[in-house]
């Protein structure tokens, strides 16, 4: 049995209806407008997308479109490791919360884990800014 990974849940509230937030966040070709970690999309086939990552091409497999706000995806890194990324858009009053679960991968230092959490928070705040500006 594999030991559980340390997880850090990062949440941002967006003053937009959850369906509006989901519409933007579920479109992989829109990721470069707010998710700086993936880079630009290079090509795709169905739910599998290839993005230009900082260390080479990364393949991302997205969850199917759904009515539940689930945006989970799996990122296959150039070194062959795959990272599971749980991501949710949750209705909260007239707005929504976006929750990103960041898992600590084996061998990751405290500093790298903290830096990744800051990166995710920065990206989610960029998403918030984009969506609220469209208001």
C-alpha positions in Angstrom: 0.0 0.0 0.0 1.3 3.5 -0.9 1.5 6.1 1.8 -0.8 9.1 1.3 0.8 12.2 -0.1 0.8 15.5 1.8 -1.9 17.6 0.2 -2.5 21.4 0.3 -5.9 22.7 -0.9 -5.8 26.1 -2.4 -9.1 27.9 -2.8 -10.0 31.2 -4.4 -13.5 32.8 -4.5 -14.6 34.2 -7.8 -17.6 36.6 -8.0 -19.0 34.8 -11.0 -21.6 32.0 -11.4 -20.0 28.6 -11.3 -21.1 27.8 -14.8 -19.2 30.8 -16.2 -16.1 29.8 -14.2 -16.4 26.2 -15.4 -16.8 27.3 -19.0 -13.4 29.0 -19.0 -11.6 26.5 -16.8 -12.8 23.4 -18.7 -11.4 24.7 -22.1 -7.8 23.4 -22.3 -7.0 25.9 -25.0 -7.8 28.7 -22.5 -5.3 27.4 -19.9 -2.5 29.7 -21.2 -4.6 32.7 -20.2 -4.5 31.8 -16.6 -2.5 28.6 -15.9 1.1 29.6 -16.4 2.6 26.2 -15.4 1.4 24.4 -18.5 2.6 26.7 -21.2 1.0 26.9 -24.6 -1.0 24.1 -26.1 0.8 22.4 -29.0 -1.7 19.8 -30.2 -4.6 17.6 -28.9 -6.5 14.5 -29.7 -9.8 14.2 -27.7 -9.1 14.6 -24.0 -5.3 14.3 -24.5 -3.5 17.6 -24.9 0.2 18.3 -25.3 1.5 21.5 -23.8 4.9 23.2 -24.0 6.2 22.8 -20.5 9.3 24.3 -18.9 11.2 21.1 -19.1 9.8 19.8 -22.4 6.4 18.7 -23.7 3.9 17.5 -21.2 0.8 15.5 -22.0 -2.3 16.3 -20.1 -5.4 14.1 -19.9 -8.5 16.0 -18.8 -11.7 14.8 -17.3 -14.7 14.7 -19.5 -17.0 17.8 -19.5 -19.6 17.3 -16.7 -22.3 19.1 -14.7 -20.5 18.8 -11.4 -17.7 21.3 -11.8 -15.0 18.6 -11.8 -11.9 19.6 -13.7 -9.5 16.8 -12.6 -6.5 16.2 -14.9 -3.4 14.0 -15.1 -0.1 15.6 -16.2 2.5 13.2 -17.7 5.9 14.8 -17.3 8.8 14.3 -19.8 10.5 12.0 -17.2 7.6 9.6 -17.3 6.0 10.6 -13.9 2.3 11.3 -13.9 0.8 13.8 -11.5 -2.9 13.7 -10.5 -4.4 17.2 -10.2 -7.8 17.4 -8.6 -9.5 20.7 -9.5 -13.1 21.8 -8.7 -15.5 24.7 -9.4 -18.0 24.8 -6.6 -21.1 27.0 -6.4 -20.9 29.4 -3.4 -23.7 31.9 -3.2 -23.9 33.9 -6.4 -20.2 33.2 -7.0 -18.0 30.2 -6.9 -15.0 28.7 -5.3 -12.2 27.1 -7.3 -10.4 24.4 -5.3 -7.0 23.1 -6.4 -5.5 20.1 -4.5 -1.7 20.2 -4.7 -0.1 16.9 -3.8 3.5 16.7 -2.7 5.4 14.3 -5.0 8.0 12.0 -3.5 11.3 13.7 -3.0 9.9 17.2 -3.2 11.6 19.6 -0.7 9.6 21.8 1.6 10.8 24.8 -0.4 9.7 23.4 -3.7 6.3 22.4 -2.3 5.8 25.9 -0.9 6.9 27.5 -4.2 4.5 25.3 -6.1 1.6 26.3 -3.8 2.5 30.0 -4.4 2.5 29.4 -8.1 -0.9 27.7 -8.0 -2.3 30.5 -5.9 -0.9 33.1 -8.3 -2.5 31.3 -11.2 -5.9 31.0 -9.5 -5.8 34.7 -8.7 -5.1 35.4 -12.3 -8.2 33.3 -13.2 -10.2 35.3 -10.7 -9.0 38.6 -12.2 -9.9 37.5 -15.8 -13.4 36.3 -14.9 -14.3 39.2 -12.6 -13.1 41.7 -15.2 -15.5 40.1 -17.7 -18.3 40.6 -15.1 
